[in-house]
Amino acid sequence: MTGPIGAGLPDRPAVELARLLHAGELSARELLDACLERIAATNPSKNAIVTLDAEGATAAAAAADERFAQRHGPDRTDGVLHGLPVVHKDTHVTGGMRTTWGSPLMADHVPDGDELAVARIAAAGAVRLGKSNVPEWAAGSHTTNPVFGPTHNAHRQGLSAGGSSGGAAVALACGMVPLAEGSDMGGSLRNPAAFAGVVGFRPTPGRVPSHPSLLPYQTLAVQGPLGRTVADVALLLSVLAGPDPRAPLSLGDPGSAFAPPLDADLRGLRVAWAPDLGGRIPVDPRVAAVVDAARPVWEGAGAFVEDACPDLDAADDVFSTLRAWQFLEAFGPMTEQQPEQVKETVRWNVEVGRRLTVDDLSRAFQRHGALHETVVEFFDRYDVLVCPTVQVLPFDVELEYPAEVAGVPQPDYLGWMRSCTLISAAGAPAISVPAGYTDDGLPVGLQIVGPPRADRRVLEIASAYETAAG
């Protein structure tokens, strides 16, 4: 397509593309062709999309256009995501399409059917384009694995894309697709969004139900949306969210409750400003400078900003203990049977899980409950908590993880991610939005956290900040 609609098509917000598709001003095939052209030009160097089904996507886009043409008048009902190309995280099960988890053990695995999130996106009319790269077994916030290799940062070749939804974030930032989905235990939606300069939203546990699930009552790992704008994220959340009887913790609000438009402003908002989460985390000075520069945006838009942070002292114990338990359940058998085929950090986390006692788990679950009450009480006084998304800038792609932050040695491969893991343990919805760039052009993310279950409100506030920041 040429002219004003076709210009820069792959870089346009998903909500704008959706409007054009639903109005018949843009066809699904035209949009897909623009995305495939961008993928051909960009993906060979970035390695963001590791399984590409151009033929299947072309057939799906053509079918979407045909269905659209056959329905006329005000009663026409097209899916919310009609004609929008998407990529699925390579840890999310896609029927008939390879799902590897970045592991040599699963390199040729092709599932029979879709998991729930994938099925909901398909039912909403999206065009499945392929799979995005992940760390091996999604462990750690740096996207590289022995099956496909590393994904490079969207803004600078040779630097990390973050993770574990790193391929998804880079595909978005480079205009390969308008929407992508991912998951987040310790920052896997937020961290790569910050490194790519896009938006990643970790919903309240239960907001996006997961099925099938090995541990359906766990609350650390969630699934959620990524997009180039907050409204794009809300659009995808409106499809992913909503109850499912097979997911015991799923929340009852319908997905439509989160759909754009997002109307809000920052006037009178009570903002708790926590640039180092109450002295609990070291932060690279270059990251801190960009975060500090964001504070006047809130104040200039009429928000009341003060230094404050909830008591997160229990969060490290809660996160590390429950994560180790989940790793033992998920990966224990394979590390026993084929340890040489599993990366060292996964084996380490499984071993930590093996050493846990009943008393350890009892303590972690009790502290988790107390932490939830603390966070709920904190948000009686504040509307949002604002802090850095990531403590460091994108690092060398050959480095497995940063061993120190701002000169402070980190105890393990999770240490540099605590700006996210502490929030994960708190069970609160959190979104990473672009805060700005360093002097040498690297993106920094700002994390906006709200009360548990206040997902819509967090999206509205994030959208208002996005507008205020320009």
N, C-alpha and C positions, 0 to 999 in steps of 0.2 A: 504494500500500500504506500502511496506517495502522498505528498501534501501535508497539511497541519496535523491530521490524525496519525499518519504513519511516522512522522518525524520522532526519532528517539523512542519508538514504541516499547522496546524491552525495559526501558528505565522508568516508565511511568508507574505511578502507584496502582496497586491492584484494585482499589476501589474505583479509580477512574477507568481502568480497563474493563472492569465488570459492568460499569454503567454503559460503556460503548458497546459491549457485547450484548447486553440485554436490550439495548435500543436498536440493535441491528445495524449500527454504524461501523462495526468491526466484526469480522468473522473469526471463528476459532482457528481456522486454518491460517489466516493471515497472521494472527498473533503467534501461533506455533512456529510458522516459518521464520518470523523475526527472532524468536528465541533460539531456534536451531542455528540460525546464522551467527548469533552472538556466541553460542556454545562452541561452534566450530572455530571461531576466532580466538576465544578466551580460554576454554577449558583445557586445551593441551598443556598450557603452562601452569594453570592453577590446580588442576586435578581435583576439582570440587565434585563433579558428577562422575561416578565410577561405573555405573551401569546405565547406559543410554538406550532407550527403545524408541528410536525415531520413527520406525515403521509402524509400531503399535500406536504411538502417539498421533501420527498422521491419520491413521484410520479412525481413532477416537475423535479427533477434531473434526474430521469430515462427517462422522455420524452425528456429532453435536450440532453442526451447521444444518444437517438435513432435518434433525428433529425440530430445530428452531424454525426452519422454513415451513414446516408442515403445521405449525401451530400459529394461529393468528388471533388478533383481537384481545380485549381486556382480560379474558379468562386464561390466556396463555400462562403457564407456570413453568419456568425454567429454574433449574437448581441455582442456589445462591452463588456457586462457583462456576456456573456455566461457561465452558470454553477456556478457563484459566489453566495454563500448564503448571504443574506442581512436581516437586521431587520429594521422595520419601527418604527418611533417614535409614541408612543401611543396617539398622538394628530393628526396624519395624517391618513386620512380616507382610510381604506382598505376594499374593497368589500368582503363580506363573512367572514371577520375576525373581531373579537371584537375590537372596538375602544372606549376607556373609558375616555380619558383625565384625568385619575386618580381621577374621581369624582364619588361619590356614585350615583349621578343622572344618570350616563351613564354606570354604571357597567356592564350591560347586552346588551349594544347597539351593534348591528351588522349592518353596513351599506350595502347598495345594490351595490355600485360601488366604484371604486378607484378615489381618487383625482389625479390631474395632475402629481405631482412628483412621486407618487406611480406607476401610469400607465406608465410613461416614463421608470422607472427602470425595470418594468416587460417586456416592449417591447424590452429592450436591452438584455434580456435573463437571468436576474438574477433569483435566486431561493428564493422565499419568505419564510422566516423561522419563523417569528413571530413579536412581538411588544416589544419595549423597554420601560422601566419604566420612568415616568415623575413626577414632582410635580403636585399637583392638579391644573388643568387648566393651567399647565405650568407656573404658577406664582411663581417667585422667583428662585434663582439659587441653590436650594437644593432639590434633588430628593427623595421625600417621599410623600405618599398620603394615605388616609384612605381605599382605595380599596386593594392595594398591599403592603403597608408599604415602608420602606426605601431601597434604593440601597446603598450598602457599597462600599467604595473606593477600587479601583483595587489594591492599594499598601498596604493598611492597613485596616483591619477589624475594624469597629466601628467608622470610619471617613466618612465624606460626600463625595459623588461622584460629587458634584456640580450639575448644572442643567441649563436649564431644560432638556437638552438632556443627562442626567446623565447615564441612563441605556445604551444608545447607546455607550457612551465613554467607560464605564466599559466593555461592551461586546467586544469591539475592543481590549482594553488593555489586557484582559484575553484570547484572542485568540478564543472567541466563534464564531465570524464572521470576515471576512476580510474587510467588508465595512458596513457603516451605514449612515443613513441620519438623519437630525434634522432640527431645526429652531432656530432663534435668533432674539429676540427683544432687550434685554439688556445684552446679553452675553451668550445666551443659547447654542451656538455652541462652543464658545471660552472658557468659564469658565469650563465646564466639561472636555474639551480636556486638559486644563492645569492641572486639578486635577488628570487626568488619565495618563498623560505623552504621549498623542497621539496628532493628528493634527486636528484642527477644523477651517473651513473657513467660514466667513461671507461674502458673495458676495455683490457687489453693488446692491442696490435695483433695481429690474427689471431683474437682470441677470438670476435668476431662477423664472420663472413665477408661480404664484399660482392661481389655479382654482379648485373649486369655492372659492370665497372670499367674506366675509361680507363687507369689506372696500377695494375694489380693487385699490383705489388711495392712500392708505397709504404707507409710506416708512420706518417705524420703524421696522416692523417684516419682516424677510426674511427666506427663506429655503435654506439649503445648505448641503455640504458633510462633513463627518468625516472619517478619515482613520489613519493608523499607520504611513504612510509617506506622504510627500507632493505630490509625484507622485500618490499615491493612491487617494488622495483628488481630484487631477486634473482629474483622470480617471472617478470618479463618477460625477464631475462637467460637464464633456463632455457629459454626458447623461442628467443631470438635466437642463442644460442651453439651451437657444434657444428660439426664439419668439413664442408666442401663441396669436392669435387674440382676445381671450377671456380675456386676461390679459392686460389692457390698458397701463401699464407702462413697459411691457416686452421689453427688448433690442434686437436689431436685429442680433447680432452676432450668428452664429450657434454654437451648443455645441462643435462640433469638433475643434473649435478654441482654446479650453482649454485643449485638450488631451495631455498627455505626449508623447514623452520625453520633459523635461523642461531644456533647455540649457541656462545657464547664469553663471556668476561668480560675485564676489563682487568688483572687481578692479575698482576704480574710482567712485564707488557709493557714492552719497551724502546722508548721514544718519543723520537724526535729532534724537538725543538721549534725551529721556524725561522720566527718571525713576520715576518721580512723576507728570507727565503731567504739567510741569511748576508750581509746587508747589500747584496744585489743589487737590491732593489726598494724604492721609496718606498711607504708605505702611509698612507692617510688616518688621522689620529689617532682618529677615531670608529670606524673599522673595527678598528684596533689594540686599542682598549679592549675591544671585545666579544671579540676573539680572546684577549686576555690573561685575560679572565674565565673562559674555557673551560679554562685550564690546571689549575686546582684540581679540576675534575671528574675529569680523568685521574688526578691524584695521589691524590685522595680515594678512587678506586676501586682503588687499589693498583698503578698503573703507575709505572715508573721514568722520569721525564721529565728530559731534559737538553738544553741548547742545543747543537744540532748541525745541520749541513747538508752534503750532498755537494758536491763541486766541480762546479758547473754553469757554469763559465766558458765552455765551448764551446757551451752550449745556444743562446745567441742566434744565433750564426753558423750553426749547424746548422738551426735553425728557419727563420730568415729566408731562407737560401739555398734550402733544399728547398721551402719554400712558394712562393717566386718561380718556381722551376722548374715546380712543379705548376700554378701560375696561368697560366704561359705555355702549357703543354700544353693546359689546359682552355679558356682564354679568349682565347688569342692570335688565332685566326682571326676571332672576332667583333669584337674591338677594332680589327682592321684594316678589316673590312668595314663595320661600323656603329658607330663609336666614340661617336657622339652618343646611342646607345641603351644605353650601358654606363656605370655610375657611375664617378666619377673615381678612387676608391680602387682599384677593380679595374683600371682602365687603368694606374694607377701601379704596381701590383704586377706586372702583365704586363710593363711596361717594365723594371722591375728584373730580371725573368727574361730579357728579351732581352739584357741587358748581361752576363749570366753567361758565363764562359768554361769550357772543359773543366777548367782548373786549379781554378776555383771549386768546381765540382761534385765533383771528386776530393777536394779538401780537406774539403768538407762531409761526404761519405760516410765518409772516414777518421776525422774527428772524431766522427761519429755512433757509429761502432763503439767508439772509445775511451771516449766518454761512457757507453755501455751497460756496459762493464766497470767503470767508476768507480761507477756506480749499484749494480751487483750486489755489488761489494765493500763499499759502504756498508751495504747491507742484511744483510751478514753480522754487523754489529755492532748493528743496530737492526731492530725489527719494522716500524715505520711512521715516516714523516715527516709532521709536521703543520704546516700553514701556512695563511694566509688563502686563500680561493678567489679573491676579487676584491680589488683594492687600493683601490677606491673604492666609494662608496654609489651606488645608483641615481640617475642624473642626469637633467637636463631632457630630455624626449622630443623636443624640437626640436633638440637638440644632436647632431651626427653622432657625435662621440666626445670624451672628455675630452682636452684639449690639455695638461693638467698633472695631476700627482698629488702631493698634499701640498706644493704649491708648486714642484714640480720639473717643468720643461717636458719634454714627451714628443716624441721625434723624428718619429713618424708615427702612423697610426691604429691600430697594433698595440701601441704602447708601454705603454698602461695595462693591457694584458692579460697582462703578463709573468709574473705569479704563476701563470698557467695555461700559457703557451707554453713556459716553461722546463721544466715537467713533461712537456708533450707531447713535447718533443725527447728527454727521458730514456727514453721508451718504457715507463713504469711505469703500472700501473693506479691510478686516482685517483678519489675520490668526494667530492662536495660534500654536506655535511650541515648543517642549520641549527645555527649557533653561538649565536644569540640575536638580540636587537634593540637598536638604538640607543635613546637616551633619547626620541627622537621617533618611535619605532615602525617603523624601517626594518630589514629583515632583513639579517643578515651570515652568510656561509657559511664553514665550516671545511673545509679540504681535507685529506683523509687519503690518503696515498700509500704504496703497498707495493712489494715487489720485483716485477720483471717476471714475469708468469704467475701470480702469487699472488692472482688475482682473488677466489677464494672467501674467502681469509683476510682480504682488505681488507673484503669485505662483512661478515664475522663481527665484525671489530673495530669497524667503523662501527656495526653494530647494537648492540654492547655499549656504545659511547659514547652512542648514542641513548637507550638505557635508563638509563644513569648520569646523563645530563643531564636526563632527565625530559621 
